Amino acid sequence: MKIVTVGTGMAAAEFVQQLRLGGFSGDIVMYSEEPHAPYSPCVIPYLLAGEPPDNVYWKGRDFYERYRVAARLGEKVEEIDREAGKLRTVAGRVETYDRLFYAAGSRSWFPRPEWLEVEGVFGFKTLSDMQAIDGYIRNHEVQRAVVVGGGFIGIDAALALRHRGLQVSLVHCHDRLLERMTDADAGRFATARLKERSGIAFYMQAEVEALDTDHGQLQRAWLHNGTAIEAPLLIVATGFVPNSGPLTSDQRGVTVGDDLLADPRILAAGDVAVTRHALGGPDGLYATAPNAIAQARVAAANVLGSREVYAGSLNANVLRKHIDFPVISAGQFEGEPVTFTDGRLFRRVYLRDGRIKGYILAGDTRLSGYIYNLYVSREAVAGKIAAILADTRGESYYRSLMELAPAAISC
């Protein structure tokens, strides 16, 4: 049997590793538009912040050699013929397969694609993006940067650049940051703390309308209200688009079943996979590393002959790089809210039928593991969750193990 992967990211690398560890000895071919060994996108902001580049290769630079893979790097897959069982690259290479693992990842979404023609404008999604930004900063001795987008990816980019020592301006179209991973109150809390502590200049309810260039190189960004921000570097972090086009002819992702099959010979995982939610949320693209790895393991087991079922995805997010207060959230912000805040911390869970439907924790990580376990276990918590949220010493989990009541709430 010949297995081909489209993509070499976390899902594809885990899939191939599990195949080999499970005894698969057939041919494996891996295609990637990038020229790299498998890397972790979770780590690449640290590279931009100035940390060692080898840290991003989570399974080693020698992955292809160790797992006996024919790596087709720098080759973009353009079309997949499902009936014939073959793919074609932009360069014209044709590759046949017996089983295809489609994990092509995603790319930055640009509201103004023509900006990509300007030297100094970058996306913020891949290792190639990070290397290009890093090289540009070094070659041009960049001191100032603009980030467009105040969601998870945009904040990640801005904090990494600020940690590196650049003066950073962030432009966001909403009145609060992180609006997709928080509710309104938590978003306002996080926005205020970032403004106080990050050293970033924020332009809220604003949009970049035009760019000034000199011989094709960025000089400044103009906002819709006439404000000019002088900077030779602009990063667009306004979202991502799944690279599903070669397989589905659209950018809506690849719908798979609980066996990760998109059709009898094709499996899909990672940023492109439309999966069901593990705890009753809507089907969707849940592009996180834990989901990708879990999907890859189920897919590999099924190729090896098992009949495993994917338990579903979780939409958990953790923002904690280069900042002294984390923001953690998961689930849906629907139902009865229960909140604790003391000006330093913001903690809120949403209850449905006495169980956690979603939660937001900002300020520290002490309760994050405990709240996550309560969420995924579907334990009834209505009678004790207020005391747990008010636990500022982090004792709740240990008290539960000892079958003690939660500590009393202090006024």
C-alpha positions as CSV (number, residue, x, y, z in Angstrom):
1,M,0.0,0.0,0.0
2,K,1.2,3.5,-0.9
3,I,0.2,6.3,1.4
4,V,0.5,10.0,0.4
5,T,0.0,13.0,2.7
6,V,-0.8,16.5,1.6
7,G,0.8,18.5,4.3
8,T,3.7,17.9,6.7
9,G,2.3,19.7,9.7
10,M,1.4,18.4,13.2
11,A,-1.4,16.2,11.9
12,A,0.5,14.7,9.0
13,A,3.7,14.1,11.1
14,E,1.8,12.4,13.9
15,F,-0.1,10.3,11.4
16,V,3.1,9.1,9.7
17,Q,4.8,8.4,13.0
18,Q,1.9,6.4,14.3
19,L,1.8,4.4,11.0
20,R,5.5,3.4,11.3
21,L,5.2,2.7,15.1
22,G,2.2,0.5,14.3
23,G,4.2,-1.6,11.8
24,F,3.3,-0.1,8.5
25,S,6.2,-0.8,6.1
26,G,4.8,0.4,2.8
27,D,5.7,3.6,0.8
28,I,4.9,7.0,2.4
29,V,5.2,10.2,0.4
30,M,4.6,13.6,2.0
31,Y,3.9,16.8,0.1
32,S,4.4,20.3,1.4
33,E,4.4,23.8,-0.1
34,E,7.0,24.7,2.5
35,P,10.7,23.4,2.5
36,H,10.8,22.4,6.2
37,A,10.8,19.4,8.5
38,P,7.5,19.0,10.4
39,Y,7.2,21.9,12.9
40,S,4.8,23.1,15.6
41,P,2.9,26.3,14.8
42,C,2.4,26.8,18.5
43,V,6.1,27.5,18.9
44,I,6.9,29.7,15.9
45,P,6.0,33.0,17.7
46,Y,8.9,32.3,20.0
47,L,11.2,32.1,16.9
48,L,10.0,35.6,15.9
49,A,10.7,36.8,19.5
50,G,14.3,35.7,19.1
51,E,14.5,32.2,20.5
52,P,16.5,29.3,18.9
53,P,15.0,28.1,15.6
54,D,15.5,24.4,16.3
55,N,12.8,24.5,19.0
56,V,10.1,24.5,16.4
57,Y,10.9,21.1,14.9
58,W,8.9,19.1,17.4
59,K,9.8,15.7,15.9
60,G,13.3,16.5,14.9
61,R,14.9,17.8,11.7
62,D,15.6,14.3,10.6
63,F,12.0,13.2,10.7
64,Y,11.8,12.2,7.0
65,E,14.9,10.0,7.3
66,R,13.9,8.3,10.5
67,Y,10.4,7.4,9.3
68,R,11.5,6.5,5.8
69,V,9.5,9.1,4.0
70,A,9.8,10.4,0.4
71,A,9.5,14.1,1.1
72,R,8.3,16.3,-1.8
73,L,9.1,19.7,-0.3
74,G,8.3,23.0,-1.9
75,E,5.7,21.4,-4.1
76,K,2.2,22.7,-3.9
77,V,-0.6,20.3,-4.6
78,E,-3.0,21.9,-7.1
79,E,-5.6,19.2,-7.8
80,I,-6.7,15.8,-6.5
81,D,-8.5,13.3,-8.7
82,R,-10.5,11.2,-6.3
83,E,-11.8,8.7,-8.9
84,A,-8.3,8.0,-10.4
85,G,-6.5,8.1,-7.0
86,K,-3.9,10.6,-8.0
87,L,-2.8,14.2,-7.3
88,R,-1.1,16.8,-9.5
89,T,1.2,19.6,-8.3
90,V,1.6,23.1,-9.7
91,A,4.9,22.0,-11.3
92,G,3.1,19.2,-13.1
93,R,4.2,16.2,-11.0
94,V,1.6,13.4,-10.9
95,E,1.5,11.1,-7.8
96,T,-0.8,8.1,-7.4
97,Y,-1.9,6.9,-4.0
98,D,-3.8,4.0,-2.4
99,R,-4.7,6.1,0.6
100,L,-4.5,9.9,0.9
101,F,-4.1,11.8,4.2
102,Y,-5.2,15.3,3.5
103,A,-3.8,17.7,6.2
104,A,-2.9,20.8,4.1
105,G,-3.3,23.2,6.9
106,S,-4.5,26.8,6.5
107,R,-3.2,30.2,5.4
108,S,-3.6,33.8,6.4
109,W,-6.7,35.6,5.1
110,F,-5.9,39.0,3.6
111,P,-8.8,41.5,3.4
112,R,-6.7,43.3,0.7
113,P,-4.7,40.7,-1.2
114,E,-2.9,43.4,-3.2
115,W,-1.0,44.3,0.0
116,L,1.1,41.2,-0.5
117,E,2.8,42.9,-3.4
118,V,4.2,45.5,-1.0
119,E,7.6,44.7,0.5
120,G,7.2,44.6,4.3
121,V,3.7,43.1,4.4
122,F,3.4,39.6,5.8
123,G,0.9,37.0,7.0
124,F,1.4,35.3,10.3
125,K,0.6,31.6,10.0
126,T,3.6,29.5,8.9
127,L,7.2,28.9,9.7
128,S,8.0,30.4,6.3
129,D,6.1,33.6,7.3
130,M,8.2,33.8,10.5
131,Q,11.4,33.3,8.7
132,A,10.5,35.9,6.2
133,I,9.5,38.4,8.9
134,D,12.7,37.6,10.9
135,G,14.9,38.2,7.9
136,Y,13.2,41.4,7.0
137,I,13.6,42.8,10.5
138,R,17.3,41.9,10.5
139,N,18.0,43.1,7.0
140,H,16.2,46.4,7.3
141,E,16.9,47.0,11.0
142,V,13.2,47.4,11.6
143,Q,12.2,49.2,14.8
144,R,8.5,49.7,14.4
145,A,5.7,47.4,13.2
146,V,1.9,47.5,12.7
147,V,-0.2,44.4,13.4
148,V,-3.7,44.3,11.8
149,G,-6.1,42.1,13.8
150,G,-6.7,41.9,17.6
151,G,-7.8,38.2,17.8
152,F,-5.7,35.4,19.1
153,I,-3.2,35.4,16.2
154,G,-2.9,39.1,16.1
155,I,-2.2,39.4,19.9
156,D,0.4,36.6,19.6
157,A,2.2,38.4,16.8
158,A,2.1,41.8,18.5
159,L,3.5,40.3,21.8
160,A,6.2,38.5,20.0
161,L,7.4,41.6,18.2
162,R,7.2,43.7,21.4
163,H,9.2,41.0,23.3
164,R,11.8,41.4,20.5
165,G,12.1,45.1,21.3
166,L,10.0,46.6,18.5
167,Q,7.6,49.5,18.9
168,V,4.3,47.9,18.0
169,S,0.9,49.4,17.0
170,L,-2.1,47.1,16.8
171,V,-5.1,48.0,14.7
172,H,-8.4,46.3,15.4
173,C,-11.9,46.8,14.0
174,H,-13.7,45.9,17.2
175,D,-14.1,47.8,20.5
176,R,-12.4,45.0,22.4
177,L,-9.7,42.4,21.8
178,L,-10.0,38.6,21.6
179,E,-13.7,38.9,20.8
180,R,-13.9,35.3,19.5
181,M,-12.3,33.6,22.5
182,T,-14.1,35.7,25.2
183,D,-17.4,37.2,26.0
184,A,-17.9,41.0,26.2
185,D,-17.0,41.4,29.9
186,A,-13.9,39.1,29.7
187,G,-12.9,40.8,26.4
188,R,-13.0,44.2,28.0
189,F,-11.0,42.9,31.0
190,A,-8.3,41.5,28.8
191,T,-8.3,44.6,26.6
192,A,-7.7,46.9,29.6
193,R,-4.9,44.7,31.0
194,L,-3.2,44.5,27.6
195,K,-3.3,48.2,27.3
196,E,-1.8,48.6,30.8
197,R,0.9,46.1,30.6
198,S,2.0,45.2,27.1
199,G,3.6,48.4,25.9
200,I,1.6,48.1,22.6
201,A,-0.2,51.1,21.1
202,F,-3.8,50.0,20.3
203,Y,-6.0,51.6,17.7
204,M,-9.5,50.2,18.4
205,Q,-12.5,50.4,16.1
206,A,-10.1,51.2,13.3
207,E,-9.1,49.9,9.9
208,V,-6.1,50.2,7.7
209,E,-7.3,52.0,4.6
210,A,-4.2,52.5,2.6
211,L,-0.4,52.0,2.5
212,D,2.4,54.4,1.5
213,T,5.4,52.9,-0.2
214,D,8.8,54.0,-1.4
215,H,10.1,52.0,-4.4
216,G,7.7,49.2,-3.4
217,Q,8.7,49.1,0.3
218,L,6.2,50.0,3.0
219,Q,6.7,53.3,4.7
220,R,3.4,53.9,6.7
221,A,-0.1,52.7,7.1
222,W,-3.1,55.1,6.9
223,L,-6.2,54.4,9.0
224,H,-9.7,55.2,7.9
225,N,-9.9,58.2,10.2
226,G,-6.8,59.8,8.7
227,T,-4.2,58.7,11.3
228,A,-0.8,57.7,9.8
229,I,1.3,55.1,11.5
230,E,5.0,55.2,10.5
231,A,6.3,51.7,10.2
232,P,8.2,49.6,7.5
233,L,6.6,46.3,8.7
234,L,2.9,45.3,8.7
235,I,1.6,41.9,9.7
236,V,-1.9,40.9,8.7
237,A,-3.5,38.6,11.3
238,T,-7.2,38.8,10.6
239,G,-8.0,35.1,10.4
240,F,-7.2,32.0,8.4
241,V,-8.6,30.1,5.4
242,P,-8.4,26.3,5.3
243,N,-6.4,25.0,2.3
244,S,-9.2,22.7,1.2
245,G,-9.4,23.9,-2.4
246,P,-7.4,21.1,-4.1
247,L,-9.8,18.5,-2.6
248,T,-13.1,20.2,-2.4
249,S,-12.8,23.2,-4.9
250,D,-13.8,25.6,-2.1
251,Q,-12.4,27.1,1.1
252,R,-14.9,25.8,3.6
253,G,-12.9,22.8,4.8
254,V,-13.2,19.0,4.4
255,T,-16.1,17.3,6.1
256,V,-15.2,14.0,7.7
257,G,-16.9,11.4,9.7
258,D,-15.9,10.1,13.1
259,D,-13.5,7.7,11.3
260,L,-11.8,10.8,9.7
261,L,-12.8,9.6,6.2
262,A,-13.8,12.2,3.6
263,D,-14.3,9.3,1.1
264,P,-13.3,5.6,1.2
265,R,-9.7,6.3,0.2
266,I,-9.2,9.8,1.7
267,L,-8.8,10.9,5.3
268,A,-8.5,14.5,6.5
269,A,-7.3,16.1,9.7
270,G,-6.0,19.3,11.2
271,D,-6.9,22.9,10.2
272,V,-8.9,21.7,7.1
273,A,-11.1,19.1,8.9
274,V,-14.7,19.9,9.6
275,T,-15.5,17.7,12.6
276,R,-18.2,17.4,15.2
277,H,-17.8,19.0,18.6
278,A,-17.0,16.6,21.5
279,L,-19.5,18.2,23.9
280,G,-22.5,19.1,21.7
281,G,-21.3,22.3,20.0
282,P,-21.7,22.8,16.3
283,D,-19.7,21.0,13.6
284,G,-16.8,23.2,12.5
285,L,-13.1,23.9,12.0
286,Y,-11.5,23.4,15.4
287,A,-7.9,24.2,14.5
288,T,-5.9,23.4,17.6
289,A,-2.8,21.2,18.0
290,P,-4.5,18.7,20.5
291,N,-7.4,18.2,18.0
292,A,-5.0,17.7,15.1
293,I,-2.9,15.1,17.0
294,A,-6.0,13.2,18.2
295,Q,-7.4,13.1,14.7
296,A,-4.1,11.9,13.3
297,R,-4.0,9.0,15.8
298,V,-7.5,7.8,15.0
299,A,-6.8,8.1,11.3
300,A,-3.6,6.1,11.5
301,A,-5.2,3.4,13.7
302,N,-8.0,3.0,11.1
303,V,-5.5,2.7,8.2
304,L,-3.7,0.0,10.3
305,G,-6.9,-2.0,10.5
306,S,-8.6,-0.8,13.7
307,R,-12.1,0.6,13.9
308,E,-11.5,3.6,16.1
309,V,-13.9,6.6,16.5
310,Y,-12.8,10.2,16.9
311,A,-14.3,11.5,20.1
312,G,-14.9,15.0,18.7
313,S,-13.1,18.3,18.8
314,L,-12.8,21.0,21.6
315,N,-12.5,24.7,20.9
316,A,-10.1,25.4,23.8
317,N,-7.7,28.4,23.4
318,V,-4.8,29.5,25.6
319,L,-3.0,32.9,25.2
320,R,0.0,33.1,27.5
321,K,3.1,33.8,25.4
322,H,5.2,36.9,26.3
323,I,2.5,38.2,28.7
324,D,2.2,38.2,32.5
325,F,-1.4,37.2,32.5
326,P,-2.9,34.4,30.5
327,V,-6.4,34.2,28.9
328,I,-7.9,30.7,28.6
329,S,-11.3,29.8,27.2
330,A,-13.3,26.8,25.9
331,G,-16.8,25.8,24.9
332,Q,-19.8,28.0,24.2
333,F,-20.6,31.2,26.2
334,E,-24.3,30.2,26.5
335,G,-26.4,29.6,29.6
336,E,-26.2,30.9,33.2
337,P,-23.0,32.8,33.9
338,V,-21.2,32.5,37.2
339,T,-18.5,35.0,37.7
340,F,-15.6,35.9,40.1
341,T,-13.5,38.9,39.6
342,D,-11.3,40.9,42.0
343,G,-9.7,43.4,39.5
344,R,-6.7,41.2,39.1
345,L,-8.5,38.0,37.9
346,F,-11.6,37.4,35.8
347,R,-13.2,33.9,36.0
348,R,-16.5,33.0,34.4
349,V,-18.2,29.7,33.6
350,Y,-21.5,29.3,31.7
351,L,-23.8,26.6,33.1
352,R,-26.4,24.5,31.2
353,D,-28.3,22.0,33.4
354,G,-25.8,22.6,36.2
355,R,-22.8,21.6,34.0
356,I,-20.2,23.8,32.4
357,K,-21.1,24.7,28.8
358,G,-18.1,27.1,28.4
359,Y,-15.6,29.1,30.5
360,I,-13.2,32.0,30.5
361,L,-10.2,32.4,32.8
362,A,-8.0,35.5,32.7
363,G,-5.2,36.5,35.0
364,D,-3.6,33.2,36.1
365,T,-3.6,29.5,35.2
366,R,-4.1,28.0,38.7
367,L,-7.6,26.7,38.0
368,S,-7.3,26.0,34.3
369,G,-6.7,22.2,34.6
370,Y,-9.4,21.7,37.2
371,I,-12.0,23.7,35.3
372,Y,-11.1,22.0,32.1
373,N,-11.6,18.6,33.7
374,L,-15.0,19.6,35.1
375,Y,-15.9,20.8,31.6
376,V,-15.0,17.7,29.7
377,S,-16.3,15.3,32.4
378,R,-19.7,17.0,32.4
379,E,-19.8,16.9,36.2
380,A,-22.6,18.7,37.9
381,V,-21.1,21.7,39.5
382,A,-23.9,24.2,40.2
383,G,-23.6,23.9,43.9
384,K,-19.9,24.5,44.2
385,I,-18.7,26.4,41.1
386,A,-18.9,29.9,42.7
387,A,-16.6,28.8,45.6
388,I,-14.2,27.2,43.1
389,L,-14.0,30.3,41.0
390,A,-13.3,32.4,44.1
391,D,-10.4,30.2,45.1
392,T,-7.4,32.5,44.7
393,R,-4.9,30.1,46.3
394,G,-5.5,27.2,43.9
395,E,-6.6,24.7,46.5
396,S,-9.9,23.6,44.9
397,Y,-8.6,20.7,42.9
398,Y,-6.7,19.2,45.9
399,R,-9.7,19.7,48.2
400,S,-11.8,17.8,45.7
401,L,-9.3,14.9,45.6
402,M,-9.5,14.7,49.4
403,E,-13.3,14.9,49.2
404,L,-13.4,18.2,51.2
405,A,-15.8,21.0,50.6
406,P,-14.5,24.0,48.6
407,A,-13.0,26.7,50.7
408,A,-15.3,29.3,52.0
409,I,-15.7,32.4,49.9
410,S,-14.0,35.3,51.7
411,C,-15.4,38.8,51.5
